[in-house]
Amino acid sequence: MKKSISPSQLFGLGLSFGVTMFVSVWITTKIGGWLDGKLGLNGVCSFIGLLLGVFSGFRLLLENVAALEREKDWQNDKEDE
């Protein structure tokens, strides 16, 4: 029988993504705001920080999905033996 990803794994993935996205965007935006204040760039560094935070959140999401898929494939291969 082929195994699929369980609802608890999907919930964990969604929760991890939400927390990671919030924290990474918040931290990089705060650092960008601090740099803007020091350099007088009127929000340029904050915007770059926002983009970096979003990028890192989605990158982690893709890594977690790939890990779940590898685990599912490994379990299915183990059952086929």
LINDA-V384379 format. One record per pair of residues at least 4 apart in sequence whose C-alpha atoms are under 6 Angstrom apart, sorted by sequence separation. I is the first residue (numbers start at 1). J is the second residue. D is the distance in Angstrom with one decimal. If there is no record, write none. Layout:
i: {I:I}
j: {J:J}
d: {D:D}
This chain:
i: {12:16:17:20:21:22:25:35:36:45:70:36:36:36:32:33:32:29:32:29:28:29:25:28:25:24:21:20:17:2}
j: {16:20:21:24:25:26:29:39:40:49:74:41:43:45:45:46:46:46:49:49:49:50:50:53:53:53:57:57:61:76}
d: {5.9:5.9:5.9:5.9:5.9:5.9:5.9:5.9:5.1:6.0:6.0:4.9:5.9:5.7:4.4:5.0:3.9:4.9:5.4:4.8:4.5:5.3:5.5:5.9:4.1:4.7:4.6:5.8:5.9:5.7}
